[in-house]
Amino acid sequence: KLRSLDLSWCPRITDMALEYIACDLHKLEELVLDRCVRITDTGLGYLSTMSSLRSLYLRWCCQVQDFGLQHLFGMRSLRLLSLAGCPLLTTTGLSGLIQLQELEELELTNCPGATAELFKYYAQHLPHCMVIE
């Protein structure tokens, strides 16, 4: 009944590892994947099946792109999402996060796609969410 898993700074974690995590750890509520540089959009697709996941940390996951974010849009239990330092995310991809209406905290520090206009957009569409610039 593992609830939290921190795999930060594990450079060998791949999309295949995320497939196993998603299949085997159904009750997981928090997953920290900071600087797991081999994770791609495919891996986020596996994570999208984790209905209990409330907190997802993807800081400095340098291969995650806009397409991968689309996998997260249906994760209604997600309350915290950190995408700090993800260099390939654009304003277009990040704007889709408004579909996560239950989101309480969104971290976009050092995210080149996070613009002033985007933060205004979030203020309108996610007023209850604390957005960390």
N, CA, C and O atoms as a GROMACS GRO file, in nm:
protein
  532
    1LYS      N    1   0.082  -0.120   0.000
    1LYS     CA    2   0.000   0.000   0.000
    1LYS      C    3   0.086   0.125   0.000
    1LYS      O    4   0.061   0.219   0.076
    2LEU      N    5   0.185   0.127  -0.084
    2LEU     CA    6   0.274   0.242  -0.097
    2LEU      C    7   0.195   0.364  -0.143
    2LEU      O    8   0.120   0.357  -0.240
    3ARG      N    9   0.212   0.476  -0.074
    3ARG     CA   10   0.139   0.599  -0.105
    3ARG      C   11   0.226   0.703  -0.173
    3ARG      O   12   0.176   0.786  -0.250
    4SER      N   13   0.358   0.700  -0.146
    4SER     CA   14   0.448   0.801  -0.199
    4SER      C   15   0.576   0.734  -0.250
    4SER      O   16   0.630   0.644  -0.186
    5LEU      N   17   0.624   0.780  -0.365
    5LEU     CA   18   0.745   0.724  -0.424
    5LEU      C   19   0.828   0.837  -0.481
    5LEU      O   20   0.780   0.915  -0.564
    6ASP      N   21   0.953   0.847  -0.436
    6ASP     CA   22   1.044   0.951  -0.482
    6ASP      C   23   1.158   0.886  -0.560
    6ASP      O   24   1.241   0.816  -0.502
    7LEU      N   25   1.161   0.910  -0.690
    7LEU     CA   26   1.265   0.856  -0.776
    7LEU      C   27   1.352   0.969  -0.834
    7LEU      O   28   1.411   0.953  -0.941
    8SER      N   29   1.358   1.080  -0.765
    8SER     CA   30   1.436   1.195  -0.810
    8SER      C   31   1.581   1.155  -0.838
    8SER      O   32   1.640   1.072  -0.768
    9TRP      N   33   1.635   1.218  -0.941
    9TRP     CA   34   1.776   1.200  -0.976
    9TRP      C   35   1.810   1.055  -1.010
    9TRP      O   36   1.923   1.011  -0.988
   10CYS      N   37   1.716   0.983  -1.062
   10CYS     CA   38   1.742   0.845  -1.107
   10CYS      C   39   1.747   0.846  -1.260
   10CYS      O   40   1.644   0.829  -1.325
   11PRO      N   41   1.865   0.864  -1.317
   11PRO     CA   42   1.875   0.881  -1.462
   11PRO      C   43   1.838   0.757  -1.543
   11PRO      O   44   1.819   0.766  -1.664
   12ARG      N   45   1.828   0.644  -1.479
   12ARG     CA   46   1.794   0.522  -1.552
   12ARG      C   47   1.644   0.493  -1.554
   12ARG      O   48   1.601   0.395  -1.614
   13ILE      N   49   1.566   0.576  -1.489
   13ILE     CA   50   1.421   0.558  -1.493
   13ILE      C   51   1.372   0.593  -1.633
   13ILE      O   52   1.399   0.701  -1.685
   14THR      N   53   1.301   0.500  -1.693
   14THR     CA   54   1.253   0.517  -1.830
   14THR      C   55   1.101   0.508  -1.834
   14THR      O   56   1.035   0.486  -1.732
   15ASP      N   57   1.048   0.526  -1.952
   15ASP     CA   58   0.904   0.511  -1.972
   15ASP      C   59   0.857   0.372  -1.933
   15ASP      O   60   0.747   0.355  -1.880
   16MET      N   61   0.940   0.271  -1.959
   16MET     CA   62   0.902   0.134  -1.925
   16MET      C   63   0.886   0.119  -1.773
   16MET      O   64   0.796   0.049  -1.727
   17ALA      N   65   0.972   0.185  -1.696
   17ALA     CA   66   0.959   0.181  -1.550
   17ALA      C   67   0.826   0.244  -1.508
   17ALA      O   68   0.761   0.196  -1.416
   18LEU      N   69   0.788   0.352  -1.575
   18LEU     CA   70   0.662   0.417  -1.542
   18LEU      C   71   0.543   0.328  -1.576
   18LEU      O   72   0.440   0.334  -1.510
   19GLU      N   73   0.558   0.247  -1.680
   19GLU     CA   74   0.450   0.153  -1.713
   19GLU      C   75   0.429   0.054  -1.599
   19GLU      O   76   0.315   0.026  -1.562
   20TYR      N   77   0.538   0.002  -1.544
   20TYR     CA   78   0.528  -0.091  -1.431
   20TYR      C   79   0.471  -0.023  -1.307
   20TYR      O   80   0.388  -0.080  -1.237
   21ILE      N   81   0.516   0.098  -1.281
   21ILE     CA   82   0.466   0.173  -1.165
   21ILE      C   83   0.316   0.193  -1.177
   21ILE      O   84   0.242   0.172  -1.081
   22ALA      N   85   0.271   0.234  -1.295
   22ALA     CA   86   0.128   0.259  -1.316
   22ALA      C   87   0.045   0.132  -1.302
   22ALA      O   88  -0.068   0.137  -1.253
   23CYS      N   89   0.100   0.020  -1.344
   23CYS     CA   90   0.027  -0.107  -1.336
   23CYS      C   91   0.024  -0.165  -1.196
   23CYS      O   92  -0.076  -0.225  -1.155
   24ASP      N   93   0.132  -0.147  -1.122
   24ASP     CA   94   0.147  -0.217  -0.994
   24ASP      C   95   0.117  -0.133  -0.870
   24ASP      O   96   0.086  -0.189  -0.765
   25LEU      N   97   0.125  -0.003  -0.880
   25LEU     CA   98   0.108   0.082  -0.762
   25LEU      C   99  -0.020   0.164  -0.774
   25LEU      O  100  -0.016   0.286  -0.787
   26HIS      N  101  -0.132   0.095  -0.769
   26HIS     CA  102  -0.263   0.157  -0.790
   26HIS      C  103  -0.300   0.262  -0.686
   26HIS      O  104  -0.375   0.355  -0.716
   27LYS      N  105  -0.250   0.248  -0.566
   27LYS     CA  106  -0.287   0.340  -0.456
   27LYS      C  107  -0.191   0.457  -0.440
   27LYS      O  108  -0.207   0.538  -0.348
   28LEU      N  109  -0.093   0.467  -0.527
   28LEU     CA  110   0.007   0.573  -0.516
   28LEU      C  111  -0.059   0.711  -0.525
   28LEU      O  112  -0.138   0.737  -0.616
   29GLU      N  113  -0.026   0.798  -0.430
   29GLU     CA  114  -0.083   0.933  -0.426
   29GLU      C  115   0.018   1.040  -0.465
   29GLU      O  116  -0.019   1.147  -0.512
   30GLU      N  117   0.146   1.011  -0.445
   30GLU     CA  118   0.250   1.108  -0.476
   30GLU      C  119   0.364   1.039  -0.550
   30GLU      O  120   0.412   0.934  -0.509
   31LEU      N  121   0.406   1.101  -0.661
   31LEU     CA  122   0.516   1.047  -0.740
   31LEU      C  123   0.610   1.161  -0.775
   31LEU      O  124   0.570   1.260  -0.837
   32VAL      N  125   0.735   1.146  -0.735
   32VAL     CA  126   0.836   1.248  -0.759
   32VAL      C  127   0.937   1.192  -0.860
   32VAL      O  128   1.005   1.094  -0.834
   33LEU      N  129   0.943   1.257  -0.975
   33LEU     CA  130   1.030   1.213  -1.084
   33LEU      C  131   1.126   1.324  -1.128
   33LEU      O  132   1.166   1.329  -1.244
   34ASP      N  133   1.161   1.411  -1.036
   34ASP     CA  134   1.250   1.523  -1.067
   34ASP      C  135   1.381   1.474  -1.127
   34ASP      O  136   1.446   1.384  -1.074
   35ARG      N  137   1.417   1.536  -1.239
   35ARG     CA  138   1.542   1.507  -1.310
   35ARG      C  139   1.554   1.362  -1.357
   35ARG      O  140   1.666   1.310  -1.370
   36CYS      N  141   1.446   1.300  -1.382
   36CYS     CA  142   1.447   1.169  -1.448
   36CYS      C  143   1.445   1.199  -1.598
   36CYS      O  144   1.339   1.205  -1.661
   37VAL      N  145   1.563   1.218  -1.653
   37VAL     CA  146   1.578   1.279  -1.785
   37VAL      C  147   1.541   1.188  -1.902
   37VAL      O  148   1.539   1.233  -2.016
   38ARG      N  149   1.512   1.062  -1.876
   38ARG     CA  150   1.477   0.970  -1.986
   38ARG      C  151   1.326   0.953  -2.000
   38ARG      O  152   1.280   0.880  -2.088
   39ILE      N  153   1.251   1.020  -1.916
   39ILE     CA  154   1.104   1.012  -1.924
   39ILE      C  155   1.057   1.097  -2.042
   39ILE      O  156   1.101   1.210  -2.061
   40THR      N  157   0.965   1.039  -2.120
   40THR     CA  158   0.912   1.110  -2.237
   40THR      C  159   0.760   1.118  -2.226
   40THR      O  160   0.700   1.080  -2.125
   41ASP      N  161   0.699   1.167  -2.331
   41ASP     CA  162   0.554   1.177  -2.338
   41ASP      C  163   0.487   1.041  -2.324
   41ASP      O  164   0.378   1.031  -2.268
   42THR      N  165   0.551   0.937  -2.373
   42THR     CA  166   0.497   0.802  -2.361
   42THR      C  167   0.481   0.764  -2.214
   42THR      O  168   0.380   0.705  -2.176
   43GLY      N  169   0.579   0.796  -2.133
   43GLY     CA  170   0.572   0.766  -1.990
   43GLY      C  171   0.457   0.837  -1.922
   43GLY      O  172   0.393   0.781  -1.833
   44LEU      N  173   0.431   0.961  -1.963
   44LEU     CA  174   0.319   1.034  -1.906
   44LEU      C  175   0.187   0.967  -1.943
   44LEU      O  176   0.090   0.973  -1.867
   45GLY      N  177   0.184   0.904  -2.058
   45GLY     CA  178   0.064   0.829  -2.096
   45GLY      C  179   0.036   0.716  -1.999
   45GLY      O  180  -0.080   0.692  -1.964
   46TYR      N  181   0.139   0.648  -1.954
   46TYR     CA  182   0.120   0.541  -1.855
   46TYR      C  183   0.070   0.598  -1.723
   46TYR      O  184  -0.019   0.541  -1.659
   47LEU      N  185   0.127   0.711  -1.682
   47LEU     CA  186   0.087   0.771  -1.554
   47LEU      C  187  -0.058   0.817  -1.555
   47LEU      O  188  -0.121   0.824  -1.450
   48SER      N  189  -0.111   0.847  -1.671
   48SER     CA  190  -0.248   0.899  -1.680
   48SER      C  191  -0.352   0.799  -1.631
   48SER      O  192  -0.467   0.837  -1.605
   49THR      N  193  -0.315   0.674  -1.618
   49THR     CA  194  -0.408   0.571  -1.570
   49THR      C  195  -0.413   0.564  -1.418
   49THR      O  196  -0.494   0.490  -1.362
   50MET      N  197  -0.329   0.640  -1.350
   50MET     CA  198  -0.319   0.633  -1.204
   50MET      C  199  -0.424   0.724  -1.140
   50MET      O  200  -0.398   0.842  -1.117
   51SER      N  201  -0.538   0.669  -1.112
   51SER     CA  202  -0.652   0.749  -1.064
   51SER      C  203  -0.637   0.801  -0.921
   51SER      O  204  -0.710   0.891  -0.881
   52SER      N  205  -0.545   0.746  -0.843
   52SER     CA  206  -0.526   0.793  -0.705
   52SER      C  207  -0.419   0.901  -0.693
   52SER      O  208  -0.403   0.961  -0.587
   53LEU      N  209  -0.346   0.925  -0.801
   53LEU     CA  210  -0.233   1.018  -0.795
   53LEU      C  211  -0.282   1.161  -0.771
   53LEU      O  212  -0.361   1.215  -0.847
   54ARG      N  213  -0.231   1.220  -0.662
   54ARG     CA  214  -0.269   1.357  -0.624
   54ARG      C  215  -0.156   1.457  -0.648
   54ARG      O  216  -0.182   1.575  -0.673
   55SER      N  217  -0.032   1.411  -0.639
   55SER     CA  218   0.083   1.499  -0.656
   55SER      C  219   0.182   1.436  -0.754
   55SER      O  220   0.221   1.321  -0.738
   56LEU      N  221   0.220   1.514  -0.855
   56LEU     CA  222   0.314   1.465  -0.956
   56LEU      C  223   0.421   1.572  -0.978
   56LEU      O  224   0.391   1.685  -1.016
   57TYR      N  225   0.544   1.533  -0.955
   57TYR     CA  226   0.658   1.623  -0.969
   57TYR      C  227   0.741   1.578  -1.089
   57TYR      O  228   0.793   1.466  -1.092
   58LEU      N  229   0.752   1.665  -1.188
   58LEU     CA  230   0.827   1.636  -1.310
   58LEU      C  231   0.932   1.745  -1.336
   58LEU      O  232   0.960   1.779  -1.451
   59ARG      N  233   0.989   1.799  -1.228
   59ARG     CA  234   1.087   1.907  -1.243
   59ARG      C  235   1.206   1.860  -1.326
   59ARG      O  236   1.262   1.753  -1.302
   60TRP      N  237   1.244   1.942  -1.422
   60TRP     CA  238   1.362   1.921  -1.505
   60TRP      C  239   1.358   1.787  -1.580
   60TRP      O  240   1.462   1.725  -1.603
   61CYS      N  241   1.241   1.744  -1.616
   61CYS     CA  242   1.227   1.628  -1.706
   61CYS      C  243   1.234   1.684  -1.848
   61CYS      O  244   1.134   1.725  -1.906
   62CYS      N  245   1.354   1.684  -1.902
   62CYS     CA  246   1.384   1.764  -2.022
   62CYS      C  247   1.329   1.707  -2.153
   62CYS      O  248   1.342   1.772  -2.257
   63GLN      N  249   1.268   1.589  -2.152
   63GLN     CA  250   1.211   1.534  -2.275
   63GLN      C  251   1.059   1.545  -2.280
   63GLN      O  252   0.998   1.512  -2.382
   64VAL      N  253   0.998   1.591  -2.174
   64VAL     CA  254   0.852   1.605  -2.172
   64VAL      C  255   0.812   1.722  -2.261
   64VAL      O  256   0.866   1.832  -2.251
   65GLN      N  257   0.715   1.696  -2.348
   65GLN     CA  258   0.668   1.796  -2.444
   65GLN      C  259   0.518   1.819  -2.427
   65GLN      O  260   0.452   1.755  -2.345
   66ASP      N  261   0.466   1.910  -2.507
   66ASP     CA  262   0.323   1.944  -2.501
   66ASP      C  263   0.233   1.822  -2.519
   66ASP      O  264   0.133   1.809  -2.450
   67PHE      N  265   0.269   1.734  -2.610
   67PHE     CA  266   0.187   1.616  -2.634
   67PHE      C  267   0.171   1.533  -2.506
   67PHE      O  268   0.064   1.481  -2.478
   68GLY      N  269   0.278   1.522  -2.429
   68GLY     CA  270   0.273   1.447  -2.305
   68GLY      C  271   0.178   1.506  -2.204
   68GLY      O  272   0.112   1.434  -2.128
   69LEU      N  273   0.170   1.639  -2.202
   69LEU     CA  274   0.077   1.705  -2.109
   69LEU      C  275  -0.067   1.664  -2.135
   69LEU      O  276  -0.147   1.656  -2.042
   70GLN      N  277  -0.100   1.638  -2.259
   70GLN     CA  278  -0.236   1.600  -2.294
   70GLN      C  279  -0.278   1.473  -2.220
   70GLN      O  280  -0.397   1.455  -2.190
   71HIS      N  281  -0.184   1.387  -2.190
   71HIS     CA  282  -0.215   1.265  -2.115
   71HIS      C  283  -0.262   1.297  -1.974
   71HIS      O  284  -0.337   1.221  -1.914
   72LEU      N  285  -0.217   1.410  -1.921
   72LEU     CA  286  -0.249   1.446  -1.782
   72LEU      C  287  -0.385   1.513  -1.768
   72LEU      O  288  -0.438   1.520  -1.658
   73PHE      N  289  -0.441   1.562  -1.878
   73PHE     CA  290  -0.564   1.642  -1.871
   73PHE      C  291  -0.681   1.568  -1.809
   73PHE      O  292  -0.771   1.632  -1.754
   74GLY      N  293  -0.683   1.438  -1.815
   74GLY     CA  294  -0.794   1.361  -1.759
   74GLY      C  295  -0.772   1.316  -1.615
   74GLY      O  296  -0.857   1.247  -1.560
   75MET      N  297  -0.662   1.355  -1.555
   75MET     CA  298  -0.630   1.311  -1.419
   75MET      C  299  -0.702   1.400  -1.317
   75MET      O  300  -0.644   1.495  -1.265
   76ARG      N  301  -0.826   1.368  -1.291
   76ARG     CA  302  -0.912   1.452  -1.206
   76ARG      C  303  -0.871   1.454  -1.059
   76ARG      O  304  -0.909   1.546  -0.987
   77SER      N  305  -0.794   1.357  -1.014
   77SER     CA  306  -0.753   1.356  -0.874
   77SER      C  307  -0.627   1.439  -0.850
   77SER      O  308  -0.590   1.464  -0.735
   78LEU      N  309  -0.562   1.483  -0.956
   78LEU     CA  310  -0.437   1.558  -0.943
   78LEU      C  311  -0.461   1.694  -0.877
   78LEU      O  312  -0.544   1.773  -0.923
   79ARG      N  313  -0.388   1.720  -0.769
   79ARG     CA  314  -0.400   1.846  -0.696
   79ARG      C  315  -0.274   1.931  -0.708
   79ARG      O  316  -0.281   2.054  -0.703
   80LEU      N  317  -0.160   1.866  -0.724
   80LEU     CA  318  -0.032   1.937  -0.735
   80LEU      C  319   0.043   1.884  -0.856
   80LEU      O  320   0.056   1.763  -0.875
   81LEU      N  321   0.091   1.976  -0.938
   81LEU     CA  322   0.170   1.940  -1.056
   81LEU      C  323   0.287   2.034  -1.066
   81LEU      O  324   0.269   2.156  -1.070
   82SER      N  325   0.408   1.978  -1.069
   82SER     CA  326   0.528   2.060  -1.086
   82SER      C  327   0.593   2.027  -1.219
   82SER      O  328   0.630   1.913  -1.246
   83LEU      N  329   0.606   2.130  -1.301
   83LEU     CA  330   0.670   2.118  -1.432
   83LEU      C  331   0.788   2.214  -1.443
   83LEU      O  332   0.830   2.250  -1.553
   84ALA      N  333   0.841   2.254  -1.330
   84ALA     CA  334   0.952   2.350  -1.327
   84ALA      C  335   1.070   2.300  -1.410
   84ALA      O  336   1.109   2.184  -1.400
   85GLY      N  337   1.124   2.390  -1.490
   85GLY     CA  338   1.244   2.358  -1.565
   85GLY      C  339   1.226   2.266  -1.684
   85GLY      O  340   1.325   2.216  -1.739
   86CYS      N  341   1.104   2.241  -1.726
   86CYS     CA  342   1.080   2.156  -1.844
   86CYS      C  343   1.093   2.245  -1.968
   86CYS      O  344   1.002   2.323  -1.997
   87PRO      N  345   1.204   2.234  -2.042
   87PRO     CA  346   1.236   2.332  -2.146
   87PRO      C  347   1.154   2.321  -2.274
   87PRO      O  348   1.151   2.415  -2.353
   88LEU      N  349   1.088   2.208  -2.297
   88LEU     CA  350   1.018   2.188  -2.424
   88LEU      C  351   0.870   2.222  -2.420
   88LEU      O  352   0.801   2.212  -2.521
   89LEU      N  353   0.821   2.263  -2.304
   89LEU     CA  354   0.678   2.295  -2.292
   89LEU      C  355   0.652   2.436  -2.343
   89LEU      O  356   0.725   2.530  -2.310
   90THR      N  357   0.548   2.449  -2.423
   90THR     CA  358   0.514   2.579  -2.480
   90THR      C  359   0.388   2.635  -2.414
   90THR      O  360   0.320   2.566  -2.339
   91THR      N  361   0.361   2.760  -2.442
   91THR     CA  362   0.240   2.824  -2.391
   91THR      C  363   0.116   2.748  -2.435
   91THR      O  364   0.022   2.734  -2.358
   92THR      N  365   0.116   2.701  -2.558
   92THR     CA  366   0.002   2.626  -2.611
   92THR      C  367  -0.024   2.501  -2.529
   92THR      O  368  -0.138   2.476  -2.489
   93GLY      N  369   0.079   2.423  -2.504
   93GLY     CA  370   0.062   2.302  -2.426
   93GLY      C  371   0.023   2.329  -2.282
   93GLY      O  372  -0.064   2.263  -2.227
   94LEU      N  373   0.087   2.427  -2.223
   94LEU     CA  374   0.060   2.461  -2.083
   94LEU      C  375  -0.080   2.517  -2.063
   94LEU      O  376  -0.139   2.500  -1.957
   95SER      N  377  -0.134   2.583  -2.165
   95SER     CA  378  -0.268   2.640  -2.150
   95SER      C  379  -0.374   2.532  -2.134
   95SER      O  380  -0.480   2.557  -2.075
   96GLY      N  381  -0.349   2.413  -2.184
   96GLY     CA  382  -0.443   2.303  -2.170
   96GLY      C  383  -0.460   2.254  -2.027
   96GLY      O  384  -0.555   2.181  -1.998
   97LEU      N  385  -0.370   2.293  -1.940
   97LEU     CA  386  -0.379   2.248  -1.800
   97LEU      C  387  -0.503   2.302  -1.729
   97LEU      O  388  -0.534   2.258  -1.619
   98ILE      N  389  -0.572   2.397  -1.789
   98ILE     CA  390  -0.696   2.447  -1.726
   98ILE      C  391  -0.801   2.337  -1.718
   98ILE      O  392  -0.901   2.352  -1.647
   99GLN      N  393  -0.781   2.228  -1.789
   99GLN     CA  394  -0.874   2.116  -1.780
   99GLN      C  395  -0.865   2.046  -1.644
   99GLN      O  396  -0.955   1.972  -1.606
  100LEU      N  397  -0.756   2.071  -1.573
  100LEU     CA  398  -0.738   2.013  -1.440
  100LEU      C  399  -0.802   2.106  -1.337
  100LEU      O  400  -0.732   2.175  -1.263
  101GLN      N  401  -0.932   2.108  -1.334
  101GLN     CA  402  -1.007   2.203  -1.252
  101GLN      C  403  -0.989   2.183  -1.102
  101GLN      O  404  -1.018   2.275  -1.024
  102GLU      N  405  -0.943   2.068  -1.059
  102GLU     CA  406  -0.922   2.043  -0.916
  102GLU      C  407  -0.781   2.077  -0.871
  102GLU      O  408  -0.747   2.063  -0.754
  103LEU      N  409  -0.698   2.121  -0.965
  103LEU     CA  410  -0.559   2.152  -0.934
  103LEU      C  411  -0.552   2.266  -0.832
  103LEU      O  412  -0.617   2.369  -0.847
  104GLU      N  413  -0.471   2.245  -0.729
  104GLU     CA  414  -0.454   2.345  -0.623
  104GLU      C  415  -0.320   2.416  -0.631
  104GLU      O  416  -0.307   2.531  -0.587
  105GLU      N  417  -0.220   2.349  -0.688
  105GLU     CA  418  -0.087   2.408  -0.699
  105GLU      C  419  -0.021   2.364  -0.829
  105GLU      O  420  -0.021   2.246  -0.863
  106LEU      N  421   0.034   2.462  -0.900
  106LEU     CA  422   0.101   2.438  -1.028
  106LEU      C  423   0.232   2.514  -1.026
  106LEU      O  424   0.234   2.636  -1.014
  107GLU      N  425   0.342   2.441  -1.040
  107GLU     CA  426   0.474   2.505  -1.038
  107GLU      C  427   0.532   2.508  -1.179
  107GLU      O  428   0.548   2.404  -1.244
  108LEU      N  429   0.564   2.629  -1.226
  108LEU     CA  430   0.617   2.648  -1.361
  108LEU      C  431   0.746   2.730  -1.361
  108LEU      O  432   0.778   2.794  -1.461
  109THR      N  433   0.820   2.728  -1.251
  109THR     CA  434   0.945   2.801  -1.241
  109THR      C  435   1.042   2.755  -1.351
  109THR      O  436   1.054   2.636  -1.378
  110ASN      N  437   1.110   2.850  -1.413
  110ASN     CA  438   1.208   2.820  -1.518
  110ASN      C  439   1.150   2.739  -1.634
  110ASN      O  440   1.219   2.656  -1.693
  111CYS      N  441   1.026   2.764  -1.663
  111CYS     CA  442   0.958   2.698  -1.774
  111CYS      C  443   0.944   2.802  -1.886
  111CYS      O  444   0.864   2.894  -1.872
  112PRO      N  445   1.018   2.790  -1.995
  112PRO     CA  446   1.017   2.894  -2.097
  112PRO      C  447   0.880   2.923  -2.158
  112PRO      O  448   0.855   3.035  -2.203
  113GLY      N  449   0.792   2.825  -2.159
  113GLY     CA  450   0.659   2.846  -2.216
  113GLY      C  451   0.564   2.919  -2.124
  113GLY      O  452   0.453   2.954  -2.165
  114ALA      N  453   0.605   2.942  -2.002
  114ALA     CA  454   0.519   3.010  -1.904
  114ALA      C  455   0.538   3.161  -1.917
  114ALA      O  456   0.638   3.217  -1.873
  115THR      N  457   0.440   3.224  -1.979
  115THR     CA  458   0.447   3.368  -2.006
  115THR      C  459   0.352   3.445  -1.914
  115THR      O  460   0.267   3.385  -1.847
  116ALA      N  461   0.366   3.575  -1.913
  116ALA     CA  462   0.276   3.660  -1.834
  116ALA      C  463   0.132   3.642  -1.879
  116ALA      O  464   0.040   3.641  -1.796
  117GLU      N  465   0.112   3.628  -2.009
  117GLU     CA  466  -0.023   3.607  -2.062
  117GLU      C  467  -0.082   3.476  -2.012
  117GLU      O  468  -0.201   3.467  -1.981
  118LEU      N  469   0.004   3.374  -2.004
  118LEU     CA  470  -0.042   3.244  -1.956
  118LEU      C  471  -0.086   3.253  -1.810
  118LEU      O  472  -0.188   3.195  -1.772
  119PHE      N  473  -0.011   3.326  -1.729
  119PHE     CA  474  -0.048   3.339  -1.588
  119PHE      C  475  -0.180   3.413  -1.571
  119PHE      O  476  -0.258   3.382  -1.481
  120LYS      N  477  -0.206   3.510  -1.657
  120LYS     CA  478  -0.336   3.579  -1.655
  120LYS      C  479  -0.447   3.483  -1.694
  120LYS      O  480  -0.556   3.485  -1.637
  121TYR      N  481  -0.419   3.400  -1.792
  121TYR     CA  482  -0.515   3.299  -1.839
  121TYR      C  483  -0.549   3.202  -1.725
  121TYR      O  484  -0.665   3.168  -1.704
  122TYR      N  485  -0.446   3.158  -1.653
  122TYR     CA  486  -0.469   3.070  -1.537
  122TYR      C  487  -0.552   3.140  -1.430
  122TYR      O  488  -0.640   3.079  -1.370
  123ALA      N  489  -0.524   3.267  -1.406
  123ALA     CA  490  -0.599   3.342  -1.304
  123ALA      C  491  -0.748   3.344  -1.336
  123ALA      O  492  -0.831   3.343  -1.245
  124GLN      N  493  -0.782   3.348  -1.464
  124GLN     CA  494  -0.922   3.348  -1.506
  124GLN      C  495  -0.984   3.209  -1.497
  124GLN      O  496  -1.098   3.193  -1.453
  125HIS      N  497  -0.909   3.108  -1.540
  125HIS     CA  498  -0.967   2.975  -1.556
  125HIS      C  499  -0.937   2.877  -1.442
  125HIS      O  500  -1.005   2.775  -1.428
  126LEU      N  501  -0.836   2.908  -1.363
  126LEU     CA  502  -0.803   2.827  -1.245
  126LEU      C  503  -0.786   2.919  -1.124
  126LEU      O  504  -0.678   2.923  -1.065
  127PRO      N  505  -0.890   2.992  -1.087
  127PRO     CA  506  -0.875   3.094  -0.983
  127PRO      C  507  -0.838   3.038  -0.846
  127PRO      O  508  -0.779   3.110  -0.764
  128HIS      N  509  -0.869   2.914  -0.819
  128HIS     CA  510  -0.840   2.854  -0.688
  128HIS      C  511  -0.702   2.788  -0.685
  128HIS      O  512  -0.662   2.734  -0.582
  129CYS      N  513  -0.630   2.792  -0.796
  129CYS     CA  514  -0.500   2.725  -0.805
  129CYS      C  515  -0.388   2.825  -0.780
  129CYS      O  516  -0.385   2.934  -0.839
  130MET      N  517  -0.295   2.788  -0.692
  130MET     CA  518  -0.176   2.870  -0.670
  130MET      C  519  -0.074   2.834  -0.777
  130MET      O  520  -0.026   2.722  -0.784
  131VAL      N  521  -0.043   2.931  -0.861
  131VAL     CA  522   0.054   2.910  -0.969
  131VAL      C  523   0.186   2.971  -0.927
  131VAL      O  524   0.194   3.090  -0.898
  132ILE      N  525   0.289   2.889  -0.924
  132ILE     CA  526   0.422   2.934  -0.884
  132ILE      C  527   0.502   2.964  -1.009
  132ILE      O  528   0.530   2.876  -1.090
  133GLU      N  529   0.538   3.092  -1.021
  133GLU     CA  530   0.612   3.136  -1.139
  133GLU      C  531   0.759   3.115  -1.115
  133GLU      O  532   0.841   3.145  -1.202
   0.00000   0.00000   0.00000
